[in-house]
Amino acid sequence: MLNEHEKIIVPNEPKEVTEIRNKIIDSFKDLEFVEKSHQYFIGKTELPSVSHVTHQFVVPFDSDTVAERYAIKNGKTKEYWLDQWKFNNLKATTSGTLVHSYGESLGWLRNGHPELITPENKCKYIEDKNWLIPTRKKEEAILKFYDELNENLHFVLAETKVYTGKNKELTNLKQDYAGTFDLLFYYKDKNNEEKNGLCIFDFKTNSDLYNSFNRSKGITMYAPFTDMISESFSSYTLQLSAYQLPLEDIGLKVIARRIIWLKDDGTYELLPVKDVTKQLREVL
């Protein structure tokens, strides 16, 4: 967790939101993240990432076989199509990183902390207007998301880094892990405090979250998630629940998980994902 996040207060936020933010920052401040290699460490001990831990339940994609068949049908060589797919994947990954950085920056700006705008987004900041100019369609979608945000949702943190193992009685896994999710909000119901709790949000920039081939063939995730098709949406369902476990470890209540699916036309779709924390506790 970044040092500059310490003692951050958002103007006019409920007291419990400030307390939750401080608790998360204090609880996970010993987690070190190496950006270049995408590694997490507690001291000298490396922790696997959430995506690595949840990937074991996904049916692997046989790129060699598919590329060979694709080459027979469409021409060129298998190696040509593998390179094309790798190029397109790297292009999407690079673009997605920049879009996520914009989302993080806009979250802090909208909540009174322009000093936390990421370096690559500072040139987009118009101080006298308090604007952060979107330069891609998916950044426009993020701007639209914030403009339409439910008034009962209170910003807690962006780019939240967490890890399991803070409470061994609650979550005693075979292998602890660490991860980073995009946005954390606190939902505060004006009439019923029993409905209050944290909501985990994650931006996704995929061109598609669903796998039509696997759906047509009934190809599912590995046990115990055989009720879910092996596809990106299912992988993200596992990921968001995996992010939930460390928050529960420190006594926080999570009531919802949401994918913010950013589209190429500048719109977004807000997708609820189910809670699979019980299954994850049993198998991880």
Beta strands, then each sheet from edge to edge (+ up, - down):
strand 1: 31-34
strand 2: 39-42
strand 3: 45-47
strand 4: 125-126
strand 5: 131-132
strand 6: 153-163
strand 7: 178-187
strand 8: 197-204
strand 9: 254-262
strand 10: 268-272
sheet 1: 1+ 2- 3+
sheet 2: 4+ 5-
sheet 3: 6+ 7- 8+ 9+ 10-
end
